[in-house]
Amino acid sequence: MGTRFMLSSQPFPLKPHQPLHPNIPPFPLTKVHYTASRNLIRGKRVHSTSKYGNFLGLRPEYQPEALDFDLPWCHPSDRARFDVIIIGAGPAGIRLAEQVSLYGVKVCCVDPDPLSVWPNNYGVWVDEFESLGLEDCLDKTWPMACVHVDDSKTKYLDRCYGRVGRRKLKERLIEGCVSNGVRFHKAKAWEVEHQEFESCVLCDDGVELKGSLVVDASGFGSRFVSYDKVRNQGYQIAHGVLAEVEEHPFDLDKMVLMDWRDSHLGNEPSLRVSNSRVPTFLYAMPFSSNLIFLEETSLVSRPVLSYMEVKRRMVARLRHLGIRVKRVLEDEKCLIPMGGPLPRIPQNVMAIGGTSGVVHPSTGYMVARTMAVAPVVAFAIAECLGSTRMIRGKQLYDRVWNKMWPIEKRMEREFYSFGMETLLKLDLNGSRSFFNAFFDLKPYYWQGFLSSKLSLKELLWLSISLFGHASNPSKFDIATKCPVPLAKMMGNIALEYI
């Protein structure tokens, strides 16, 4: 729901920044895993005759972009010795590099392509980016959001929503890194070796970088961070397209946070049955009357829902809504591990971003939380590796990890994970009842929950209030399906105190 995920090509002679419509800003476009048909290679705009619908055969039009920056690269003359080595130049890695280098800490960021514009599509609540001073990094905002609970009920959320300008955000953060003296090394981190007070990052080009602290910001597939519990995550999976369409039925001043309607599956009995068990919803950002981002999303499932199943449901939905796709500008597959245990705390590799546990276990939101937690982690690092550089080794690891995940934040995350475990047990009707009651709560509670800002006490009050707002069938669902996840949460919270 919060992050949206990567190959693309350009069969049409369009420039990367050429606006599609006079009133729509150009978008940095990329994406995923498609094989061109002969007609597309010849440059013809052809609607596929596939039984899955006309847009699945359309190839995304734009090439990935790269920033035009003269980066300060790591040179042999540096002797490859740093205070902090950050693996990964995604939002988490670049944000932390920018923040920690503010304190004069010597930082190197390692990434195979540090200037590439991120392919992910990020949606955020505007107030979250405003509180971080990053509101100028949004390329589109909507004054309201809405949730279609079913065909007869819609919730209107009086909270501004925005789409992150990926190029804007990365340029802003890279500029800060360059100004603060961050070095970059264009390579893939291959292995990390540790001594008592120093670690060595071995890169695939043979270069060895040494530093007092290694931070892993390489994402969910990391090999450098260890766990001491079974990683029983749930998964959010989605298929999205930024598309030029003939028309669409959505209001331009409202983004669609969730559309749980299933009337589009009336003539698809097998899809309707599977959707009633493991539901998906539509997430939509309308930019103009004929430019829109559409994404069919499984909020959370375990095991992960089939990607083809998600796409087939999306085809049926767009057909029912009368949305005919003329051109696919971006094509995106999103797969986000959610919940599961935190990494072992502490350990001698620090983590930030996807592998650190900051993904909201109940929603998949991550980017705003990452932007907010990076300054906290940076300050903890600077306290240890600042001008005196006296605190290293185990004491450094302990301080930094516990600054990111203090005991109260670990307990709050257990509660959010309990929310995920509850959602995993709900079918379509249960999900509708849950979100109908959830968005009836006072805005302070539902907004705080989605933004990971509620204390444990406030989360308990939210649960009580949510149960009070729930329908009788929903209360029955909670009473019968939640005892096991509740017991697990209470057990995990108790273990944090031991």
Disulfide bonds with the S-S distance in Angstrom:
none
